[in-house]
Amino acid sequence: MTATATEDDPYVLPMPSPDSPVVLRKWIRPSNPHPVSRYQDLIWPLAPLIDNPGTRLINVHWEKCPDRIRGQLKLPAWTMINGQLRPTRLRSRGMASRPRSSAEDMVSTCREWMRLARWLEKRGITDLAACTEDEWRQYPEERWKDGVGRGRAEKVLAWLTDLWLFDQLSAHPSGIARPPWDSEGIDDFLPAASNQGGGENSTEPLDPQVIGPLLVWAMRVIEDFADDILAAWAENRRLTALIGTVPTLEGGQAAVEAYLMPLIETGAPLPSTKNQGKNTVARTFIAATTGASGGQVDRLASKLGLPALTAQRPGPCPLEIPVTGRINGRPWRTHLDFNEAASLMKHLGTAAMIICLYLTGMRPQEAQGLRSGCCPDPEPGPNGAPGRHLIRSRHFKNVTDDDGNHVSEGEEREVPWVAITPVVHAIRVLERIVPEGEYLFSAAHHDFLFQRNHHGALKGEALNQRIEDFVAWANHEAMAHGLPSQAIPEDPHGSIGMSRFRRSLAWHIARRPGGLVALAIQYGHMRTVLDARASSGYGSRSRSGIHGVLDIETALAAADTAAHLRDRIAAGEKVSGPAARRAITGAASTPRFEGRIVPRTFARKAAKFLARDGVVLYDNPDAFVICAFKHDNALCEPEPGATAPRQYDCKEGCGNAVRTDTHARQLRDKADEVDRAAAFVPEKLAKRMRRNASNLRTRADAHDATAQTAEALT
C-alpha cells in the first residue's frame, strides 16, 4: 500500500515502525496516566484506553502467538486499536456495531486471532494468505468442540471477521480470505442453540435465607461497628507511624525491655500475631507501642527467648480506645486489636459495597465509579419536609461518543439514583475512608494491609473475594456471640458475587417472603420509589434498566402466584373475597414459567403482562391474601400508573383481596402462635396480642362462611 493510497483512504493507516506507540495519542484521554508501549514489544498494555475505574488493566501478550505468524497479526491488531471500520461496513453489521470497540473486546479479539494462528500452525500453515475458505469452514467445527455456547460463538465469528476487515485496512494486507459466514450468514456455522438467556437475567437471585442475614451483618457493621473500626484503624496508623522514632539502639532496646519485662516476669500473655497459623511475636505492635525499630525488637526478642514464650502464652495486642458498638445490648468486643484493624477496615468497605449494590440496584461498575461527594445532603422540600438523597454517578454500559465509539470512562447519568437511609449511611462511612473527590471504593485507599498505589477502584474479582471473606467473618462473629440463627448459609447457586445483587433486589421486592428478608417494609418503600419512573427516573434513563429487571421478577412472581392458585383450586380448595371471580379468571389465563432464568428480551413481555389491570395476581404472605390488583380498587393507594400493589400497606376489606382455604389455615396457625407468645409477656401487651389473634381467627371464620368453589364462581 503506497503512502498516496493511504492518504486517499482515511480508513487505511500508515505502516507503523518498531518504535511506533501501540496506542496513538489521539485515542488517549488527557487524564489517563498509563504509559504507552512500542509496536515492537511483545506485551501491549491497553491501559491507555481504559478509563473505567472498575475495569482491570489488561494486556495483549504476543508471546502466545506463533513466531512466523506474529508479524502478520500484529499489524491488523495495531490497525484495530488505532483505526476504525468503514461506515458502510458498520451499517451492514446492524445497529449494535461500533467503529471502535472497548479495550477488553480488543484483547479478546487478539486472543481469538492467536488461537486461530496456533490452529493454522498445527496444520502447517504459517502465512495468513494461505488461510482460505476451506480453513475458515473447518475452524469453527474444531473451535466449538471446546463447548462454546451459541452467544459466545457469535462473538468468536465476529472477532474472526474483524481479522479479515482490519487486515484490509492495514498498510500491508496479508491477503487472508473473507470468512464464508460473512457472506452466507452465520447460522450454519454456529453450534446448536440453547434455551438459556444471557446478561443479568440469567444470573440467579440470591436465596432469601442468604441475603437476609448477609444484609443484617452488613448494616450492623455500618450502623453499629463503623465508629469503632475507624477509630481502631486511626490508632493503628498512629502507632505504626511511631516505629523507629527512638533515636538510638540503646534507647530502643531499653523501651522494648521496659514494655516486655513486666509481662514476662508476671507470666502475663505476650502480644502475639498469627504467622502461617502459628502464634508468634507481634513485632510490629511492639515496635509501634515502644517507638523502637523492628530490628531492635528482633534483637531483644532473640535475647529473651520471646518466640518460645509467646507460643506458650499468646496474648492480644489491645488498642487503648473505647468500644462503643453493641450486639444484643452487649459490647461486640472487649477491646479492639491492633492486628485486626486492617481486616476490619476491609470488612467495613465490603459491608458498604453490599448495601450500595443491594439497596440501589446499581450495576457493579456503577458502584465502583462512585466518588466521595456523590450523595450530598438534600435541600429541604416544600414546607420544610426533608428532601430525598440523590446519588450522582456515572454509568458505563453501552456508552458511546457522537461517532459511535466506545467510551471507557462512561458518562454521568442524566437522572440520579435515589438513596434510601441505609445507603446514605454506607456512603458516609466510605467518605470517612477515602479523600474528598476520590472513588468511594478506591483500590489504593482500600488496600489497608499493603498500602499499594493501585489503579482506579477495587476490581470485580477482588470485591467478590472480599464478599466471601465477609461472609466467613460474619459467620465466625455469629458463633462467637451465640447467634447461630444469624449465620449466613451457603447459597444453593454458588458464590454470592457482585453481579447477583441487582437481580436479587428485584426478586425480593417482587416476592417479599415473610420473615426471611430484613427490611421488608423498606423493600415496599423501594418499590414505591422504583414505580415513580417518570418523575424520579430512579433506575435508569429508560425502562430497560432496573425497571426492566423488576418487571421480570414481578411477572415471574405473579405467574407463580397464579400457578399456586390453580393448584389449590384443583386440589378442591375454596376461594373467598371480592376479587375471587376475577382471580380465578386471571389464574386461568396466566402461563406457567419453569425456572428463573429468562431471556433478556423478556423485559418487554413482562411489562406488557403486568399492564393487564385487574387480572395480575400478587401473593402477600404477610397479610394471608392474594391481591388481584386493579388500580382503582386498591386501598393501598398505589402511585399513578403503578402496576403492582404496595404490599407493605395491604388493608383488610380491599376490593382486590382473595383468600383460599390455605390462607384461612395459615391465619389460625398464626393466631395460635401469637397466643403462645402472649403467655410470656406483660399482661398489657398480652391483651393486645390476644386481641390480634382473635382478629386473625375472625378473618379465617369469614372466609369459611363465604368461600365458594371455582365452579360456583364461574
Phi, psi and omega per residue, in radians:
M1 nan 2.171 -3.107
T2 -1.438 2.848 3.109
A3 -1.072 -0.651 3.141
T4 -1.105 -0.757 -3.136
A5 -1.100 -0.663 3.127
T6 -1.132 -0.733 3.128
E7 -1.149 -0.587 -3.129
D8 -1.267 -0.439 -3.108
D9 -2.071 1.790 -3.063
P10 -1.159 -0.239 -3.124
Y11 -1.530 -0.174 3.079
V12 -1.706 2.112 -3.081
L13 -1.534 2.646 3.070
P14 -1.118 2.786 3.139
M15 -1.193 2.207 3.096
P16 -1.310 2.695 3.025
S17 -1.676 2.957 3.111
P18 -0.982 -0.525 -3.104
D19 -1.666 0.085 3.118
S20 -1.112 2.507 3.101
P21 -1.169 2.495 3.102
V22 -1.108 -0.655 3.103
V23 -2.069 2.110 3.125
L24 -1.201 2.605 -3.031
R25 -0.996 -0.562 -3.051
K26 -1.154 -0.323 -3.134
W27 -1.668 -0.024 -3.077
I28 -1.822 2.199 3.134
R29 -1.280 2.540 -3.080
P30 -0.980 -0.528 -3.097
S31 -1.421 -0.129 -3.104
N32 -1.341 2.141 -3.020
P33 -1.631 -0.001 -2.909
H34 -1.486 2.462 -3.131
P35 -1.243 2.749 -3.112
V36 -1.880 2.318 3.118
S37 -1.495 3.102 -3.116
R38 -1.846 2.759 -3.086
Y39 -0.993 -0.632 -3.062
Q40 -1.332 -0.214 -3.084
D41 -1.208 2.653 3.098
L42 -1.481 -0.257 3.067
I43 -2.087 2.167 3.111
W44 -1.938 1.731 3.035
P45 -1.224 2.325 3.067
L46 -1.786 0.291 3.090
A47 -0.986 -0.577 3.104
P48 -1.065 -0.282 3.116
L49 -1.713 -0.024 -3.031
I50 -1.878 2.026 3.111
D51 -2.101 -0.001 3.094
N52 -1.412 2.097 -3.058
P53 -1.134 -0.384 -3.118
G54 -1.592 0.006 -3.107
T55 -1.704 2.302 3.126
R56 -1.260 2.642 3.122
L57 -1.375 2.302 -2.983
I58 -2.268 2.783 -3.081
N59 -2.306 2.752 2.924
V60 -1.733 2.123 -3.082
H61 -1.818 1.773 -3.061
W62 -1.344 -0.225 3.102
E63 -1.153 -0.267 3.119
K64 -1.488 0.008 3.132
C65 -1.792 2.399 3.092
P66 -0.920 2.400 -3.038
D67 -0.958 -0.755 -2.993
R68 -1.342 -0.194 3.108
I69 -1.931 -0.208 -3.016
R70 -0.981 -0.840 -3.107
G71 -1.056 -0.645 -3.132
Q72 -1.237 -0.432 3.110
L73 -1.561 -0.536 -3.119
K74 -1.105 -0.617 -3.089
L75 -1.170 -0.901 3.073
P76 -1.128 -0.513 3.083
A77 -1.148 -0.775 3.099
W78 -1.099 -0.663 3.103
T79 -1.145 -0.686 3.097
M80 -1.114 -0.742 -3.097
I81 -1.151 -0.624 -3.000
N82 -1.946 -0.135 -3.139
G83 -2.001 -2.832 3.092
Q84 -2.730 2.728 -3.114
L85 -1.263 2.747 3.122
R86 -1.192 2.536 3.114
P87 -0.993 -0.631 3.136
T88 -1.105 -0.631 3.130
R89 -1.208 -0.668 3.136
L90 -1.143 -0.702 3.134
R91 -1.110 -0.626 3.133
S92 -1.251 -0.407 3.136
R93 -1.418 -0.419 3.140
G94 1.935 3.124 -3.001
M95 -1.124 -0.530 -3.017
A96 -1.367 -0.166 -3.055
S97 -1.369 2.597 3.132
R98 -2.224 2.617 3.062
P99 -1.048 -0.678 3.134
R100 -2.312 2.374 -3.127
S101 -1.700 -3.100 -3.124
S102 -1.346 2.864 3.098
A103 -1.064 -0.683 3.122
E104 -1.066 -0.737 3.142
D105 -1.194 -0.620 3.096
M106 -1.091 -0.747 3.130
V107 -1.130 -0.757 3.106
S108 -1.064 -0.678 3.116
T109 -1.096 -0.824 3.138
C110 -1.095 -0.671 3.108
R111 -1.098 -0.689 3.130
E112 -1.195 -0.655 3.082
W113 -1.091 -0.724 3.138
M114 -1.171 -0.604 3.090
R115 -1.106 -0.755 3.062
L116 -1.060 -0.744 -3.120
A117 -1.066 -0.713 3.128
R118 -1.167 -0.644 3.095
W119 -1.139 -0.730 3.120
L120 -1.119 -0.741 -3.117
E121 -1.078 -0.676 3.108
K122 -1.096 -0.437 3.116
R123 -1.617 0.128 3.112
G124 1.439 0.246 -3.122
I125 -1.796 2.086 -3.137
T126 -2.142 0.232 3.099
D127 -2.299 2.179 -3.102
L128 -1.069 -0.446 3.108
A129 -1.111 -0.396 3.134
A130 -1.507 -0.016 3.039
C131 -1.446 1.652 -3.046
T132 -1.699 -3.048 3.138
E133 -1.044 -0.579 3.136
D134 -1.081 -0.783 3.128
E135 -1.134 -0.719 3.141
W136 -1.052 -0.654 -3.114
R137 -1.286 -0.521 -3.116
Q138 -1.463 -0.575 -3.021
Y139 -1.057 -0.830 3.137
P140 -1.003 -0.663 3.137
E141 -1.069 -0.718 3.088
E142 -1.204 -0.684 -3.074
R143 -1.124 -0.695 -3.052
W144 -1.313 -0.166 3.110
K145 -1.143 -0.287 3.116
D146 -1.411 0.034 3.107
G147 1.483 0.719 -3.132
V148 -1.417 2.281 3.090
G149 -1.276 2.884 -3.045
R150 -1.127 -0.720 3.125
G151 -1.094 -0.772 3.099
R152 -1.139 -0.675 -3.138
A153 -1.076 -0.648 3.103
E154 -1.064 -0.704 3.103
K155 -1.143 -0.741 -3.126
V156 -1.029 -0.795 -3.138
L157 -1.142 -0.621 3.093
A158 -1.154 -0.707 3.112
W159 -1.125 -0.669 3.120
L160 -1.206 -0.635 3.053
T161 -1.090 -0.651 3.124
D162 -1.077 -0.528 3.090
L163 -1.056 -0.796 3.114
W164 -1.141 -0.734 -3.081
L165 -1.165 -0.832 -3.095
F166 -1.339 -0.426 2.993
D167 -1.086 -0.698 3.105
Q168 -1.136 -0.515 -3.102
L169 -1.579 -0.050 -3.140
S170 -1.436 2.861 -3.064
A171 -1.169 -0.538 3.128
H172 -2.319 1.483 -3.107
P173 -1.037 2.494 3.108
S174 -1.371 -0.417 -3.127
G175 1.583 0.357 3.107
I176 -1.066 2.507 -3.056
A177 -1.248 2.753 3.073
R178 -1.266 2.254 3.113
P179 -1.072 2.404 -3.075
P180 -1.130 -0.507 3.140
W181 -1.189 -0.315 3.111
D182 -1.238 -0.476 3.124
S183 -1.797 -0.515 -3.062
E184 -1.682 -0.220 -3.010
G185 1.669 2.678 -2.972
I186 -1.622 -0.209 -2.994
D187 -0.965 -0.748 -3.091
D188 -1.275 -0.184 -3.100
F189 -1.816 -0.049 -3.070
L190 -1.643 2.721 3.010
P191 -1.216 2.961 -3.120
A192 -1.046 2.528 -3.123
A193 -1.260 2.574 3.002
S194 -1.922 2.886 -3.095
N195 -1.663 0.216 -3.141
Q196 -1.633 2.474 3.108
G197 -1.403 -3.016 3.133
G198 -2.295 3.125 3.104
G199 1.263 -2.823 -3.015
E200 -1.169 -0.395 3.141
N201 -1.244 -0.317 3.101
S202 -1.555 -0.010 3.107
T203 -1.534 2.259 -3.135
E204 -1.225 2.345 3.014
P205 -1.103 2.695 3.060
L206 -1.212 2.486 3.133
D207 -1.088 2.436 -3.140
P208 -0.960 -0.607 -3.122
Q209 -1.307 -0.167 3.055
V210 -1.649 -0.889 -3.034
I211 -1.183 -0.528 3.138
G212 -1.029 -1.125 3.130
P213 -1.150 -0.511 3.091
L214 -1.075 -0.790 3.132
L215 -1.208 -0.632 3.082
V216 -1.017 -0.822 -3.116
W217 -1.214 -0.664 3.120
A218 -1.088 -0.781 -3.137
M219 -1.232 -0.603 3.092
R220 -1.084 -0.755 3.135
V221 -1.095 -0.767 -3.110
I222 -1.245 -0.819 -3.021
E223 -1.375 -0.680 -2.963
D224 -1.872 -0.544 -3.003
F225 -1.853 -0.234 -2.975
A226 -1.022 -0.783 -3.114
D227 -1.064 -0.737 3.125
D228 -1.127 -0.761 -3.095
I229 -1.148 -0.768 3.140
L230 -1.146 -0.665 3.098
A231 -1.159 -0.684 3.116
A232 -1.114 -0.713 3.139
W233 -1.169 -0.710 3.114
A234 -1.092 -0.702 3.114
E235 -1.214 -0.654 3.067
N236 -1.039 -0.794 3.140
R237 -1.166 -0.684 3.138
R238 -1.098 -0.807 -3.138
L239 -1.144 -0.749 -3.121
T240 -1.048 -0.604 3.127
A241 -1.178 -0.297 -3.125
L242 -1.472 -0.194 -3.089
I243 -1.039 2.258 3.095
G244 1.408 0.205 -3.125
T245 -1.433 -0.292 3.033
V246 -1.269 2.118 -2.894
P247 -1.247 -0.502 -3.029
T248 -2.044 2.777 3.093
L249 -1.046 -0.807 -3.103
E250 -1.126 -0.716 -3.126
G251 -1.132 -0.716 3.138
G252 -1.138 -0.801 3.141
Q253 -1.151 -0.605 3.101
A254 -1.144 -0.677 3.135
A255 -1.168 -0.701 3.118
V256 -1.151 -0.757 -3.122
E257 -1.119 -0.708 3.126
A258 -1.110 -0.547 3.139
Y259 -1.375 -0.712 -2.991
L260 -1.532 -0.619 -2.998
M261 -1.029 -0.746 3.092
P262 -1.045 -0.625 3.126
L263 -1.195 -0.724 -3.127
I264 -1.159 -0.783 -3.047
E265 -1.222 -0.557 -3.121
T266 -1.560 -0.052 -3.124
G267 1.284 0.341 -3.121
A268 -1.291 2.750 3.035
P269 -1.027 2.538 -3.104
L270 -1.824 2.520 -3.139
P271 -0.982 2.164 -3.061
S272 -2.329 2.875 3.027
T273 -2.498 2.846 -3.139
K274 -1.590 2.319 3.043
N275 -2.365 1.938 -3.079
Q276 0.962 0.698 3.071
G277 1.440 -0.001 -3.115
K278 -1.990 2.577 3.082
N279 -1.317 2.263 3.136
T280 -2.457 3.032 -3.073
V281 -1.074 2.305 3.102
A282 -1.401 1.258 -3.005
R283 -0.972 -0.845 -3.078
T284 -1.146 -0.736 -3.130
F285 -1.121 -0.764 -3.130
I286 -1.128 -0.751 3.117
A287 -1.111 -0.729 -3.132
A288 -1.153 -0.695 -3.097
T289 -1.219 -0.603 -3.055
T290 -1.722 -0.264 -3.065
G291 1.422 0.085 3.110
A292 -1.409 2.971 3.060
S293 -1.529 2.874 3.091
G294 -1.055 -0.674 3.121
G295 -1.113 -0.687 3.122
Q296 -1.121 -0.682 3.085
V297 -1.126 -0.758 -3.111
D298 -1.062 -0.760 -3.086
R299 -1.132 -0.765 -3.130
L300 -1.265 -0.618 3.106
A301 -1.071 -0.711 3.109
S302 -1.159 -0.720 -3.119
K303 -1.120 -0.657 -3.072
L304 -1.607 -0.015 -3.092
G305 1.155 0.614 -3.026
L306 -1.139 -0.626 3.138
P307 -0.998 -0.769 -3.130
A308 -1.200 -0.709 3.123
L309 -1.118 -0.700 -3.133
T310 -1.162 -0.665 3.106
A311 -1.105 -0.561 3.134
Q312 -1.415 -0.602 -3.047
R313 -2.263 1.062 -3.119
P314 -1.191 2.394 3.139
G315 -2.337 3.078 -3.114
P316 -1.411 3.069 3.030
C317 -2.124 1.264 -2.964
P318 -1.229 2.455 3.050
L319 -1.671 2.442 -3.092
E320 -1.494 1.146 3.055
I321 -2.313 2.595 -3.120
P322 -1.249 2.633 3.059
V323 -1.780 2.070 -3.090
T324 -1.898 -0.401 -3.105
G325 -1.201 2.601 -3.095
R326 -2.298 2.588 2.910
I327 -2.195 2.088 -3.107
N328 0.931 0.688 3.070
G329 1.452 -0.066 -3.125
R330 -1.974 2.581 3.100
P331 -0.961 2.430 -3.117
W332 -1.413 -0.189 3.065
R333 -2.553 2.566 2.945
T334 -1.303 -0.530 3.062
H335 -2.785 2.772 2.979
L336 -1.565 2.440 -3.029
D337 -1.846 2.431 3.114
F338 -0.955 -0.721 -3.044
N339 -1.221 -0.461 -3.060
E340 -1.687 -0.030 -3.049
A341 -1.038 -0.780 -3.104
A342 -1.147 -0.766 -3.125
S343 -1.194 -0.619 3.083
L344 -1.134 -0.651 3.076
M345 -1.115 -0.672 3.092
K346 -1.086 -0.766 3.131
H347 -1.180 -0.572 3.100
L348 -1.103 -0.809 3.091
G349 -1.113 -0.658 3.127
T350 -1.158 -0.726 3.104
A351 -1.032 -0.732 3.117
A352 -1.123 -0.691 3.112
M353 -1.105 -0.774 3.136
I354 -1.019 -0.796 -3.126
I355 -1.132 -0.798 -3.115
C356 -1.101 -0.765 -3.121
L357 -1.182 -0.808 -2.985
Y358 -1.351 -0.626 -3.036
L359 -1.756 0.258 2.945
T360 -2.156 -0.544 -3.016
G361 1.481 0.227 3.095
M362 -1.122 2.634 2.903
R363 -1.276 2.672 -3.110
P364 -0.917 -0.766 -3.090
Q365 -1.199 -0.473 3.071
E366 -1.197 -0.695 3.079
A367 -1.185 -0.692 3.121
Q368 -1.119 -0.441 -3.124
G369 -1.534 -0.016 3.132
L370 -1.177 2.484 3.105
R371 -2.077 2.746 3.026
S372 -0.993 2.354 -3.085
G373 1.618 0.020 -3.077
C374 -1.256 -0.309 -3.055
C375 -2.264 1.288 -3.108
P376 -1.225 2.766 3.053
D377 -1.127 2.366 -3.043
P378 -1.359 2.741 2.976
E379 -1.286 2.593 3.103
P380 -1.044 2.536 3.112
G381 -1.443 -2.901 3.119
P382 -1.007 2.443 3.118
N383 1.033 0.477 3.081
G384 1.362 0.088 3.124
A385 -1.122 2.504 -3.136
P386 -1.121 2.411 3.111
G387 -1.483 2.965 3.117
R388 -1.439 2.488 2.985
H389 -1.349 2.237 -3.139
L390 -2.035 2.432 3.130
I391 -1.820 2.046 3.037
R392 -1.554 2.177 -3.044
S393 -2.614 3.091 3.094
R394 -1.899 2.659 2.981
H395 -2.135 2.750 -2.946
F396 -2.196 -0.368 -3.037
K397 -1.249 2.191 3.059
N398 1.039 0.578 3.091
V399 -1.560 2.198 3.141
T400 -2.317 2.816 3.070
D401 -1.525 -3.010 -3.064
D402 -1.107 -0.396 3.128
D403 -1.631 0.056 3.127
G404 1.519 0.132 -3.132
N405 -1.422 2.544 3.091
H406 -1.058 2.354 3.102
V407 -1.951 1.867 -3.033
S408 -1.143 -0.611 -3.088
E409 -1.365 -0.013 3.123
G410 1.196 -2.822 3.097
E411 -2.640 2.751 3.138
E412 -1.202 2.416 3.131
R413 -1.119 2.452 3.111
E414 -1.164 -0.542 3.093
V415 -2.188 2.552 -3.089
P416 -1.453 2.914 2.948
W417 -1.404 2.631 2.994
V418 -1.653 2.231 -3.091
A419 -1.816 2.109 3.019
I420 -1.418 2.962 -2.949
T421 -0.947 -0.833 -3.136
P422 -1.038 -0.591 3.126
V423 -1.201 -0.740 3.106
V424 -1.024 -0.776 3.133
H425 -1.090 -0.717 3.131
A426 -1.102 -0.738 3.139
I427 -1.141 -0.683 3.133
R428 -1.114 -0.643 3.085
V429 -1.145 -0.787 3.128
L430 -1.074 -0.609 3.134
E431 -1.208 -0.291 3.037
R432 -1.476 -0.211 -3.123
I433 -1.643 -0.685 -3.035
V434 -1.927 2.715 3.106
P435 -1.165 2.839 3.134
E436 -1.045 2.333 3.112
G437 1.462 -0.145 -3.124
E438 -1.466 2.820 3.056
Y439 -1.042 2.384 3.139
L440 -1.080 -0.525 3.114
F441 -1.968 0.706 -3.137
S442 -0.906 2.227 -3.129
A443 -1.107 -0.610 -3.127
A444 -1.232 -0.765 -3.035
H445 -1.461 -0.222 3.065
H446 -1.771 0.133 3.067
D447 -1.628 1.294 -2.965
F448 -1.242 -0.515 -3.056
L449 -1.395 -0.801 -3.006
F450 -1.856 -0.304 3.098
Q451 0.995 0.775 3.117
R452 -1.531 2.623 -3.075
N453 -1.576 1.196 -3.092
H454 -1.296 2.810 -3.096
H455 -1.415 2.445 2.928
G456 1.062 -2.482 -3.131
A457 -1.687 2.888 3.006
L458 -0.953 2.406 -3.062
K459 -1.545 2.883 -3.037
G460 -0.997 -0.775 -3.116
E461 -1.085 -0.748 3.137
A462 -1.157 -0.719 -3.131
L463 -1.192 -0.667 3.082
N464 -1.067 -0.726 3.106
Q465 -1.153 -0.662 3.127
R466 -1.133 -0.599 3.084
I467 -1.128 -0.762 3.100
E468 -1.091 -0.703 3.098
D469 -1.127 -0.674 3.128
F470 -1.106 -0.736 3.122
V471 -1.064 -0.801 3.135
A472 -1.078 -0.745 3.131
W473 -1.131 -0.794 -3.130
A474 -1.075 -0.697 3.121
N475 -1.149 -0.668 3.075
H476 -1.103 -0.742 3.121
E477 -1.131 -0.709 3.142
A478 -1.028 -0.761 3.134
M479 -1.218 -0.718 -3.115
A480 -1.110 -0.528 -3.116
H481 -1.731 0.193 3.107
G482 1.169 0.646 -3.119
L483 -2.148 1.013 -3.097
P484 -1.051 -0.465 3.137
S485 -1.215 -0.275 3.133
Q486 -1.735 0.156 3.055
A487 -1.205 2.637 -3.108
I488 -1.685 1.971 -3.106
P489 -1.308 2.919 3.038
E490 -1.204 2.443 3.102
D491 -1.367 2.378 -3.102
P492 -1.117 -0.291 -3.123
H493 -1.832 0.277 3.018
G494 1.827 -2.775 -3.073
S495 -1.026 2.639 -3.076
I496 -1.191 -1.138 3.046
G497 1.220 2.533 -3.098
M498 -1.108 -0.611 -3.009
S499 -1.175 -0.242 -3.057
R500 -1.577 -0.243 -3.061
F501 -1.200 -0.687 -3.056
R502 -1.046 -0.853 -3.139
R503 -1.276 -0.532 3.115
S504 -1.093 -0.679 3.094
L505 -1.013 -0.859 -3.136
A506 -1.098 -0.695 -3.124
W507 -1.084 -0.779 -3.076
H508 -1.327 -0.556 3.031
I509 -1.116 -0.731 -3.085
A510 -1.214 -0.539 -2.983
R511 -1.985 -0.558 3.095
R512 0.732 1.078 3.132
P513 -1.085 2.145 -3.019
G514 -1.049 2.269 3.006
G515 1.382 -0.094 -3.058
L516 -1.792 -0.371 -3.051
V517 -2.115 2.250 3.098
A518 -1.128 2.702 3.070
L519 1.108 0.665 -3.137
A520 -1.016 -0.719 3.126
I521 -1.107 -0.704 -3.137
Q522 -1.096 -0.647 3.099
Y523 -1.036 -0.724 3.117
G524 -1.038 -0.752 3.109
H525 -1.124 -0.604 3.121
M526 -1.152 -0.640 3.071
R527 -1.070 -0.684 3.114
T528 -1.054 -0.771 3.119
V529 -1.130 -0.763 -3.112
L530 -1.139 -0.603 -3.110
D531 -1.307 -0.289 3.089
A532 -1.417 1.064 -2.926
R533 -1.195 -0.798 -3.047
A534 -1.233 -0.645 -3.047
S535 -1.435 -0.728 -3.047
S536 -1.747 -0.435 -3.071
G537 0.977 0.628 -2.949
Y538 -0.905 -0.892 -2.953
G539 -1.521 -0.621 -3.093
S540 -3.007 -3.099 3.108
R541 -1.382 -0.182 -3.097
S542 -2.510 2.994 -3.109
R543 -1.247 -0.161 -3.086
S544 -1.407 -0.015 3.134
G545 -1.473 -2.356 -3.108
I546 -1.093 -0.474 3.101
H547 -1.054 -0.722 3.140
G548 -1.121 -0.713 3.109
V549 -1.127 -0.721 3.118
L550 -1.131 -0.720 3.101
D551 -1.040 -0.742 -3.129
I552 -1.071 -0.868 -3.113
E553 -1.137 -0.668 3.135
T554 -1.153 -0.712 3.115
A555 -1.126 -0.728 3.114
L556 -1.126 -0.710 3.121
A557 -1.125 -0.737 3.129
A558 -1.124 -0.675 3.109
A559 -1.134 -0.682 3.078
D560 -1.105 -0.740 3.118
T561 -1.052 -0.765 3.120
A562 -1.099 -0.731 -3.138
A563 -1.115 -0.737 3.125
H564 -1.127 -0.668 3.109
L565 -1.134 -0.735 3.092
R566 -1.045 -0.753 -3.133
D567 -1.100 -0.712 -3.134
R568 -1.169 -0.721 3.113
I569 -1.112 -0.745 3.132
A570 -1.101 -0.501 3.124
A571 -1.437 0.026 3.071
G572 1.709 0.121 3.139
E573 -1.253 2.627 3.077
K574 -1.691 2.865 -3.048
V575 -2.273 2.486 3.073
S576 -2.319 3.000 3.081
G577 1.945 2.688 -3.081
P578 -1.087 -0.407 -3.108
A579 -1.827 0.296 -3.052
A580 -1.034 -0.833 -3.101
R581 -1.102 -0.736 -3.138
R582 -1.145 -0.652 3.134
A583 -1.143 -0.704 3.131
I584 -1.116 -0.704 3.092
T585 -1.109 -0.776 -3.141
G586 -1.116 -0.717 3.133
A587 -1.100 -0.679 -3.115
A588 -1.188 -0.464 -3.070
S589 -1.741 0.079 -3.092
T590 -1.748 2.219 3.128
P591 -1.246 2.758 3.078
R592 -1.678 2.307 3.115
F593 -1.879 2.322 3.117
E594 -1.733 2.186 3.100
G595 1.435 3.121 -3.083
R596 -2.067 -0.031 3.109
I597 -1.567 2.176 -3.034
V598 -2.263 2.704 3.097
P599 -1.149 2.659 -3.122
R600 -1.151 -0.354 3.122
T601 -1.386 -0.033 -3.052
F602 -1.274 -0.300 -3.073
A603 -1.032 -0.766 -3.141
R604 -1.143 -0.736 3.127
K605 -1.119 -0.659 3.138
A606 -1.128 -0.763 3.126
A607 -1.082 -0.709 3.110
K608 -1.153 -0.690 3.113
F609 -1.072 -0.774 -3.089
L610 -1.255 -0.370 -3.111
A611 -1.326 -0.027 -3.141
R612 -1.383 1.377 -3.031
D613 -1.018 2.197 3.046
G614 1.832 -0.299 -3.065
V615 -2.200 0.061 3.086
V616 -1.575 2.291 -2.988
L617 -1.834 2.327 -3.136
Y618 -2.162 2.137 3.105
D619 -1.393 2.404 3.058
N620 -2.242 1.538 -3.071
P621 -1.139 -0.408 3.124
D622 -1.254 -0.567 -3.120
A623 -1.744 -0.064 3.133
F624 1.027 0.795 3.080
V625 -2.520 2.864 2.867
I626 -1.876 2.380 3.091
C627 -1.781 1.990 2.987
A628 -1.531 1.484 -2.845
F629 -1.150 2.030 2.972
K630 -2.156 2.046 -2.932
H631 -0.938 -0.812 -3.042
D632 -1.225 -0.373 -3.140
N633 -1.512 -0.304 -2.908
A634 -1.215 2.213 3.070
L635 -1.467 -0.149 3.136
C636 -1.425 0.018 3.075
E637 0.944 1.089 3.110
P638 -1.175 2.785 3.097
E639 -1.083 2.649 3.045
P640 -0.978 2.280 3.135
G641 1.448 -0.057 3.136
A642 -1.130 2.485 3.130
T643 -1.882 0.179 3.134
A644 -2.533 2.655 -3.134
P645 -1.322 2.867 2.938
R646 -1.472 1.554 -3.009
Q647 -1.123 -0.430 3.113
Y648 -1.312 -0.171 -3.106
D649 -2.127 0.580 -3.120
C650 -1.158 2.359 -3.082
K651 -2.103 2.395 3.100
E652 -1.120 2.448 -3.138
G653 1.597 0.075 3.139
C654 -1.193 2.501 -3.133
G655 -1.236 -0.065 3.120
N656 -1.759 0.014 -2.982
A657 -1.377 2.521 3.088
V658 -2.449 2.373 3.066
R659 -2.235 2.606 3.063
T660 -2.035 3.013 3.078
D661 -1.026 -0.591 3.102
T662 -1.081 -0.759 3.111
H663 -1.073 -0.722 3.136
A664 -1.082 -0.738 3.106
R665 -1.111 -0.701 3.118
Q666 -1.144 -0.637 3.086
L667 -1.057 -0.770 -3.138
R668 -1.199 -0.672 3.088
D669 -1.082 -0.716 3.118
K670 -1.146 -0.709 3.112
A671 -1.059 -0.753 3.111
D672 -1.092 -0.706 3.127
E673 -1.099 -0.725 3.132
V674 -1.148 -0.746 3.119
D675 -1.053 -0.724 3.129
R676 -1.108 -0.713 3.142
A677 -1.192 -0.535 -3.111
A678 -1.112 -0.389 -3.125
A679 -1.247 -0.188 -3.045
F680 -2.049 0.278 -3.119
V681 -2.187 2.877 3.097
P682 -0.980 2.670 -2.989
E683 -1.038 -0.696 -3.112
K684 -1.072 -0.791 3.099
L685 -1.205 -0.628 3.141
A686 -1.076 -0.702 3.111
K687 -1.061 -0.744 3.141
R688 -1.125 -0.703 3.138
M689 -1.164 -0.725 3.137
R690 -1.174 -0.566 3.076
R691 -1.154 -0.690 3.084
N692 -1.113 -0.730 3.111
A693 -1.078 -0.698 3.114
S694 -1.104 -0.670 3.116
N695 -1.135 -0.645 3.112
L696 -1.126 -0.730 3.129
R697 -1.185 -0.608 3.101
T698 -1.072 -0.723 3.108
R699 -1.128 -0.697 3.106
A700 -1.124 -0.713 3.118
D701 -1.123 -0.673 3.130
A702 -1.108 -0.657 3.074
H703 -1.098 -0.836 -3.106
D704 -1.033 -0.611 -3.075
A705 -1.329 -0.430 -3.031
T706 -2.032 -0.132 -3.040
A707 -1.156 2.520 3.120
Q708 -2.326 2.814 3.064
T709 -1.317 2.820 3.111
A710 -1.085 -0.641 -3.139
E711 -1.090 -0.715 -3.133
A712 -1.170 -0.553 -3.105
L713 -1.426 -0.382 -3.096
T714 -1.893 nan nan
